[in-house]
């Protein structure tokens, strides 16, 4: 975009660079890493994404402050959770996902139930930057995409554990050297 903002849907991209065991066939390594990446993206969606809608998320993920008018409106109707007004965003983001995985990385895509919820915007003729509502959607997407260092460490341990379990699973073929 002209103003440097990202217009991608809320997604997490995970890449891994695992050294391949020289005894392991390349195809089996690719399958193990792809499956481990897919499971890691699913684990992140299951475990960490719901935290973005808890009251502590404002401090944990560094959400941008909301206007006093918006805060008063939410307080008047009794809502305290961040990123929640009707609950539709929380319901869709925490339940619906698309995960694609290759041996190079995995992508977790979630869509917001708002007009422009994918984050892809077209600028109209004469429009040089995003509108206020478009910027709000981009901000919400960035807040949902936020991941903390402790979550990164957890996911790194998780993927390492899954990959080694799959690479060392019974039935995995290994190369054997024949000595002459």
N, C-alpha and C positions, 0 to 999 in steps of 0.2 A: 504494500500500500504506500501511498505517497507520504504518510506520516510515520512510517516504520512500524506500524502495529501488525501483529500476527492475526491472520484470519483463518486459522486452521481450527477444525473442531477439537473439542477436548480429547486429547489423546496422549498416551504415554508411549514413547519409543524406547525400547530396551535393546541395547546391542551388547554382544558378548564376544570376547576373544579368548576362547579356551584353547590352550595348546592340545593338539590331538596326540593321544597315545599312539606311538608309531606302530604298535601291534594291532590297533583298531583300524578296520577298514574305513575308508573315507565316507562311504555311504552310511555306515552305522554311526559314525561320528555326527554326520549331518542330521540323521534322524534323531539321535539323542539330544543334540543341542536345540533343534527345532521344537521338540516336545517339551524340553525344559523351559525354553523361552515362552512357549504358549502357556504352560502351567504357571509361570511366574507372572505373566500379565493377568491371568485369571485370579491368582492369589492377591495381587495388588487391587484388583477391582473388588474382590470379595472383602478384603480386610481393611484397606486404607481409604477407598473412595467414600464409604459411609461416614468416616470421621470428618470429612469436609462439611458436613451438615450438623455437626455438634457445636455446642456453645464455645468450647475451647478452641475451635478452628480459627477464629479471628486472630488469636495470638500465635498459634502454632504455624499457620500458613501465611501470615502477614497480609491479610485481606485489606484492601483499601477502605478507609473510613467512609461510612455512609452519611448522607446529609441528615441534619437534625429533623427535617420534615419527614424523611423516610423512617427514621427511628421512632418518631412520635406516632406515625401511622401504624407501624408494626406493634408498638407498645399498646396502642388503643385496641387492637384486635387480639392481643395476648400472644404474639409470636416472638420467641426469643432466639431461635436457631438462625444462624447465618445462611444465606443463599436460599432461604425458604420464605415464600409468601403464601402460595396456595398449596405447596407440597408437590406440584406436578414435576418440577425440575428434579427434586430429590427422588421421587418415584421412578422417573425415567432413567436418570443417570445411574442410579444404584441397581437397576434391574436389567436394563438393556445395554448391550455392548456388542462390538464386533472386534474380534481378535484375528489378526493375520500373523503368521510366523514363518520365517525362513531360517536357514542356518546362520544368517547374518544378523537378524534382529526380529523383534516382534512389535506390533503396533496394536494398541488398545484404543478403539474409537468409541466415544459416547456422544450422543446428540442431545441437544437441549430442546425442550418442547416449546420453543419460542420461534417466532418468525425470524429467520436468520440464525437459527440455533446451530447450524453447521459451522458458522463463522465465516462463510464465504459470502462476500458482499461485492456487488457491482456498483461502481460509482456512476451516478446519473450524469447526463451531459451538463457540464459546467460545475460539477461537484468536485472539489479538490481534496476533501478529507471525509472521514466517516461522520455520520450524524451522531448525536448524543446517544440515541438508543442503540446504534450499532457499536459505539464505543463501550456502552454498558455490557452488551453481549460479549464483546471481546474481553472485557475485564472479568466477567464471570467465568469465561472459558479459561483464562489464565489462573484464576483462583482455584478452579477444579483441577487443573493440570499440576498445580504446585505439589512438590514432593520434598520432604525434609531429609536431612542427612541420616537420621536414624531409620527412616523407611528405606533409603537407598542401601544401607548396610544390611538390613533385614532381607531385602530382595536379593542382594548379592549372595548372602549365605544360602538363601532359599534356592537360587538357581544352581549354585555350586553343588548343593546336596542332591537336587533332582538330576542334574547332569551325571554326577558320579554314580548315582543309583541306576540310571538307565544304561550308562556305558559299561557298568560292571554286572548288569543283570544276567542271570542264567540264559544261555541261548545266544548271547552276543558272540559273533565269530571274531576270532583273532587270527592274525597272520602267524604262521609258524615258520621259523627258519630251518632250513634243512642243512645240516652240516655234512660236508663231503668227506 
